[in-house]
Amino acid sequence: MKKSIAVGVVVGLAAAVIVVNVTRKKTSVEPIAWYGMMPHPYKTEVRSGVERFEQETGVRVLKVVGQQWTQDNENVNVEALSTKGHKAFSIYPGDPAGANALFAQLRGRGQIVVSYGAEPDLPTPVAFTVATDIKAAAMTAAERLIEMMGGRGRILNVLELVTDINTKKRDDGIREVVARYPGVSIIQTISDMTQVSEATVKIQSALAARMDEIDGIITTGYNPTIAAASVLTEWHRDPKRKQIRFIGIDTGETVLQAIRDGSIDATIAQNPPGHGYISCLLLQRLLDGWTPARDYQFIDAGIVVVTRDNVDSYAAEVRKITDGIAADLNAKYLRPPQ
């Protein structure tokens, strides 16, 4: 019988590392370790893909979550894990340059790494990144918002963490699209929101200050998207207020319900379960002797635009994308063992 350990402590760390749902025998070590930077809804969804991988393959994965969204915290935690006998790691790069130093260290020890969720600086020691094409997703969102605005108007650009390596790419993509439309402008950019409550206050303040000027809102992070959905649900209850078009990212229940009742227009569903599932599937193949088809490959895990038309069926679309990538791994991204 296997024993379930709810919480474990990684010895030798300055601060505890949260270990969740680890199933193992005391005398064995999981071949693959998955690392999430800190508790966050995105990491929870990624972990669900890791769990699917475990269920389908029977390969056990150590699942570890750190305390801070920083490269320094990741370095300390992962370096400690690397001494425990794990052969392969699925890791979100906390910093595009700093992560490469960690990846190179692991590779020098003969350990395999696949990056997920964000792309490290290139060139990189890792052979694969499994992630959303961040800039392309933000550009898709911006195009949809401008279309909903009728090709004209002023946008409130709501970013999440400027320290996250994906935020600048999203901002760059939005600005690139806006520059194509002479009748469209970004009236204000607000950022640095680590909690839904913080994002709510900042969005409410922006609306109160410029309610007659804002025609559309775009959010490209989970917390501001949840906050904006709640704020706009309340805003649009008053028929005297102007209709503000909106598109966000991610699919919390608050967002989905706001789409269902017409309070907001749309959101971008990423594929976090695919980030976890595919990264672990790659690690399994590499451990089994398969080799990368090229020195480095970015695997776009895909997006789905969620509107009222597909709000109750988009998850199946996302799963289909994951299954398609998984089916193509051997032929498209790998070479068989010699």
Phi and psi in degrees as a GROMACS rama.xvg file:
@    title "Ramachandran Plot"
@    xaxis  label "Phi"
@    yaxis  label "Psi"
@TYPE xy
-87.2424  147.503  LYS-2
-106.889  135.688  LYS-3
-93.2414  124.985  SER-4
-108.244  114.224  ILE-5
-70.1426  -45.113  ALA-6
-140.191  134.327  VAL-7
-126.466  165.099  GLY-8
-120.897  128.086  VAL-9
-82.3925  116.432  VAL-10
-72.1977  141.477  VAL-11
98.8311  -3.91031  GLY-12
-89.2205  149.158  LEU-13
-67.6923  -32.8505  ALA-14
-127.521  155.106  ALA-15
-67.3851  144.092  ALA-16
-102.58  130.767  VAL-17
-80.4213  124.128  ILE-18
-116.286  121.672  VAL-19
-120.246  138.469  VAL-20
50.9499  49.8872  ASN-21
-90.7639  127.232  VAL-22
-118.522  114.838  THR-23
-162.847  164.211  ARG-24
-86.2083  147.914  LYS-25
-62.3613  -27.0332  LYS-26
-92.6068  -0.630541  THR-27
-118.212  162.521  SER-28
-123.439  134.54  VAL-29
-62.7359  136.455  GLU-30
-68.0639  -30.962  PRO-31
-117.214  138.456  ILE-32
-119.645  132.558  ALA-33
-108.143  133.028  TRP-34
-122.345  125.441  TYR-35
-110.21  141.666  GLY-36
-68.8404  -39.0644  MET-37
-166.004  165.162  MET-38
-57.6541  128.301  PRO-39
-165.698  144.983  HIS-40
-55.4989  -34.7382  PRO-41
-61.3714  -44.8482  TYR-42
-64.3506  -34.3277  LYS-43
-62.8443  -41.5248  THR-44
-69.1685  -39.227  GLU-45
-60.4965  -43.6847  VAL-46
-60.8205  -32.8585  ARG-47
-62.5069  -33.5986  SER-48
-70.3414  -36.042  GLY-49
-62.6631  -42.0344  VAL-50
-66.1157  -36.6526  GLU-51
-62.1071  -42.4959  ARG-52
-58.0925  -45.4948  PHE-53
-60.2636  -44.9829  GLU-54
-63.6876  -39.1276  GLN-55
-81.8887  -28.8864  GLU-56
-106.937  -21.3474  THR-57
77.5778  3.66265  GLY-58
-86.0236  126.61  VAL-59
-83.045  142.856  ARG-60
-127.335  129.424  VAL-61
-77.6688  126.006  LEU-62
-112.406  116.808  LYS-63
-127.471  137.562  VAL-64
-123.506  132.056  VAL-65
-84.5852  -166.641  GLY-66
-109.68  -21.5017  GLN-67
-138.905  150.152  GLN-68
-87.502  63.4704  TRP-69
-136.611  152.427  THR-70
-68.695  -35.3922  GLN-71
-60.5328  -44.275  ASP-72
-65.381  -40.5035  ASN-73
-62.7676  -42.946  GLU-74
-57.6753  -48.6508  ASN-75
-60.4256  -47.0308  VAL-76
-68.5391  -44.7918  ASN-77
-72.0056  -37.566  VAL-78
-60.6355  -37.7562  GLU-79
-66.9413  -41.859  ALA-80
-63.3608  -33.1374  LEU-81
-66.5248  -16.1369  SER-82
-89.3457  -1.83458  THR-83
-92.9421  -2.47634  LYS-84
102.087  3.07553  GLY-85
-69.3108  140.241  HIS-86
-94.4643  -20.0557  LYS-87
-148.731  149.966  ALA-88
-133.94  135.516  PHE-89
-105.712  115.567  SER-90
-135.176  135.313  ILE-91
-82.5304  125.423  TYR-92
-76.1402  116.602  PRO-93
-69.9602  -32.7718  GLY-94
-139.118  135.76  ASP-95
-61.905  -32.8449  PRO-96
-92.7033  -47.1522  ALA-97
-60.898  -34.8414  GLY-98
-63.0657  -34.7785  ALA-99
-62.2608  -34.5637  ASN-100
-64.6316  -41.0268  ALA-101
-65.8817  -44.3065  LEU-102
-62.0434  -39.837  PHE-103
-65.1654  -37.8065  ALA-104
-62.9639  -44.7427  GLN-105
-64.8671  -43.1211  LEU-106
-62.3482  -37.3217  ARG-107
-64.092  -22.0162  GLY-108
-91.5495  5.57354  ARG-109
81.9591  15.3575  GLY-110
-98.8689  144.547  GLN-111
-94.7135  139.768  ILE-112
-130.269  135.633  VAL-113
-119.169  129.945  VAL-114
-86.1342  139.523  SER-115
-131.265  154.035  TYR-116
85.9515  -29.815  GLY-117
-157.495  152.996  ALA-118
-96.3007  127.724  GLU-119
-71.796  168.503  PRO-120
-59.6528  144.533  ASP-121
-104.338  140.474  LEU-122
-72.4533  157.703  PRO-123
-134.316  150.931  THR-124
-71.0176  -16.0657  PRO-125
-85.0665  152.335  VAL-126
-89.1973  -21.9679  ALA-127
-140.167  143.659  PHE-128
-123.491  131.385  THR-129
-113.046  113.45  VAL-130
-163.793  172.415  ALA-131
-73.6903  142.402  THR-132
-73.3468  91.2089  ASP-133
-58.7324  -49.3939  ILE-134
-64.7851  -42.7911  LYS-135
-63.0111  -39.2895  ALA-136
-64.1732  -43.3929  ALA-137
-65.0351  -36.4065  ALA-138
-67.7351  -39.6375  MET-139
-60.2958  -44.2618  THR-140
-62.1248  -43.8773  ALA-141
-64.2436  -41.5643  ALA-142
-61.284  -43.1318  GLU-143
-63.6602  -42.0656  ARG-144
-62.7192  -46.1885  LEU-145
-63.6798  -37.646  ILE-146
-61.2584  -43.8403  GLU-147
-65.7982  -28.3906  MET-148
-82.5639  -0.397281  MET-149
76.5794  21.1559  GLY-150
81.2545  6.47535  GLY-151
-144.469  150.868  ARG-152
135.603  -179.788  GLY-153
-116.523  135.265  ARG-154
-112.508  135.578  ILE-155
-91.6619  117.293  LEU-156
-97.9186  111.657  ASN-157
-110.537  112.029  VAL-158
-100.228  168.457  LEU-159
-105.906  -94.5724  GLU-160
-103.593  115.482  LEU-161
-69.7007  -16.2943  VAL-162
-82.2209  -13.1422  THR-163
-76.7789  134.193  ASP-164
-65.9788  -17.6072  ILE-165
-82.9519  -21.5307  ASN-166
-63.8293  -43.9858  THR-167
-63.9512  -38.8331  LYS-168
-62.467  -40.5083  LYS-169
-64.903  -45.6905  ARG-170
-61.7619  -43.648  ASP-171
-60.0028  -42.037  ASP-172
-64.5361  -42.4856  GLY-173
-62.0263  -47.1348  ILE-174
-65.7251  -33.9741  ARG-175
-64.6014  -41.0567  GLU-176
-69.2233  -45.8982  VAL-177
-58.1724  -36.405  VAL-178
-63.4728  -18.5564  ALA-179
-79.378  -13.1762  ARG-180
-117.96  106.806  TYR-181
-59.3158  -27.7724  PRO-182
-89.7432  6.50064  GLY-183
-120.275  140.786  VAL-184
-144.952  157.149  SER-185
-92.62  112.389  ILE-186
-80.7584  -27.6784  ILE-187
-162.824  145.14  GLN-188
-119.844  129.071  THR-189
-121.607  150.971  ILE-190
-155.687  -176.076  SER-191
62.875  74.2198  ASP-192
-131.819  104.639  MET-193
-94.7124  -10.084  THR-194
-134.928  153.504  GLN-195
-60.7473  -40.5068  VAL-196
-61.4788  -40.6633  SER-197
-65.9592  -42.2312  GLU-198
-65.188  -38.6401  ALA-199
-59.7168  -47.5668  THR-200
-60.9022  -43.9018  VAL-201
-68.0361  -39.2838  LYS-202
-69.697  -43.3671  ILE-203
-60.2241  -40.9236  GLN-204
-64.4888  -42.2385  SER-205
-64.0708  -41.481  ALA-206
-65.9969  -41.5031  LEU-207
-63.5732  -36.7666  ALA-208
-78.81  -29.8044  ALA-209
-135.969  35.7778  ARG-210
-58.9698  -31.051  MET-211
-84.5938  -9.4467  ASP-212
-102.607  -25.3064  GLU-213
-84.6796  123.526  ILE-214
-105.116  -24.7546  ASP-215
-151.231  153.166  GLY-216
-128.264  136.797  ILE-217
-125.142  130.68  ILE-218
-121.758  140.764  THR-219
-124.968  22.8595  THR-220
-138.93  158.543  GLY-221
-62.5088  -53.7946  TYR-222
-60.2698  -48.5482  ASN-223
-65.6075  -27.9172  PRO-224
-68.0286  -44.2896  THR-225
-60.2786  -45.3736  ILE-226
-63.0024  -45.7879  ALA-227
-64.0796  -38.1843  ALA-228
-61.3934  -42.194  ALA-229
-67.5221  -44.6351  SER-230
-63.3958  -44.5926  VAL-231
-73.5539  -28.3014  LEU-232
-60.4861  -44.0429  THR-233
-70.0332  -41.5685  GLU-234
-58.9717  -46.4008  TRP-235
-80.5245  -0.79373  HIS-236
-70.017  -24.1572  ARG-237
-92.2773  108.815  ASP-238
-64.8972  -14.9051  PRO-239
-78.2251  -16.6516  LYS-240
-83.0473  150.757  ARG-241
-67.4292  149.639  LYS-242
-76.9984  121.439  GLN-243
-105.521  121.39  ILE-244
-75.4894  149.888  ARG-245
-150.499  141.806  PHE-246
-140.866  138.864  ILE-247
-123.52  -158.842  GLY-248
-140.142  145.547  ILE-249
80.6952  169.087  ASP-250
-135.24  51.6691  THR-251
-64.1062  157.828  GLY-252
-61.7091  -33.8515  GLU-253
-59.3338  -40.8151  THR-254
-68.0761  -46.7212  VAL-255
-62.9407  -40.7908  LEU-256
-66.9905  -37.1866  GLN-257
-65.5852  -32.9988  ALA-258
-69.7744  -43.8478  ILE-259
-58.8669  -41.6337  ARG-260
-91.1963  3.2988  ASP-261
84.4196  8.84739  GLY-262
-72.2596  -31.4274  SER-263
-131.288  165.845  ILE-264
-90.0404  -47.9083  ASP-265
-164.091  165.719  ALA-266
-146.786  162.998  THR-267
-100.019  118.384  ILE-268
-86.2157  117.672  ALA-269
-81.8224  -167.745  GLN-270
-130.76  58.864  ASN-271
-56.6174  -41.0583  PRO-272
-57.9359  -35.9699  PRO-273
-66.0296  -34.1623  GLY-274
-59.3185  -43.0242  HIS-275
-74.2747  -46.6398  GLY-276
-63.8579  -50.2643  TYR-277
-70.3435  -38.8147  ILE-278
-62.0445  -41.2469  SER-279
-70.8739  -35.5664  CYS-280
-63.0766  -40.0588  LEU-281
-62.4056  -44.6479  LEU-282
-61.3406  -40.8277  LEU-283
-60.2758  -45.2482  GLN-284
-61.2825  -45.0614  ARG-285
-64.0957  -38.797  LEU-286
-65.3383  -28.1858  LEU-287
-84.1838  2.80511  ASP-288
103.316  -3.55723  GLY-289
-68.4526  154.077  TRP-290
-127.063  154.111  THR-291
-62.7138  141.139  PRO-292
-69.0366  -26.9473  ALA-293
-139.298  168.696  ARG-294
-60.2855  -40.4684  ASP-295
-145.489  138.617  TYR-296
-140.216  129.19  GLN-297
-94.4853  124.324  PHE-298
-107.217  110.081  ILE-299
-74.9503  114.984  ASP-300
-79.5365  -5.52404  ALA-301
87.3584  162.878  GLY-302
-138.302  163.001  ILE-303
-135.075  129.977  VAL-304
-79.1585  123.013  VAL-305
-103.03  121.863  VAL-306
-127.394  -174.418  THR-307
-62.6332  -25.9985  ARG-308
-71.1047  -31.0749  ASP-309
-127.828  18.6356  ASN-310
-60.7497  -27.847  VAL-311
-100.438  4.43705  ASP-312
-130.138  -3.66449  SER-313
-62.6164  -32.4377  TYR-314
-59.6735  -36.3005  ALA-315
-67.4856  -34.1177  ALA-316
-65.1323  -41.9187  GLU-317
-64.5398  -45.3098  VAL-318
-60.8  -37.1788  ARG-319
-63.8149  -37.6444  LYS-320
-62.6163  -46.079  ILE-321
-58.6327  -47.3078  THR-322
-63.5543  -35.6917  ASP-323
-66.0665  -43.2113  GLY-324
-63.4927  -44.4033  ILE-325
-60.627  -39.7917  ALA-326
-66.3517  -26.1286  ALA-327
-94.6677  -4.14713  ASP-328
-54.7443  -52.3803  LEU-329
-63.539  -43.9728  ASN-330
-77.5507  -33.3367  ALA-331
-98.7552  -33.7534  LYS-332
-118.344  -10.6783  TYR-333
-132.234  160.57  LEU-334
-115.305  142.672  ARG-335
-69.7664  159.857  PRO-336
-59.165  145.998  PRO-337
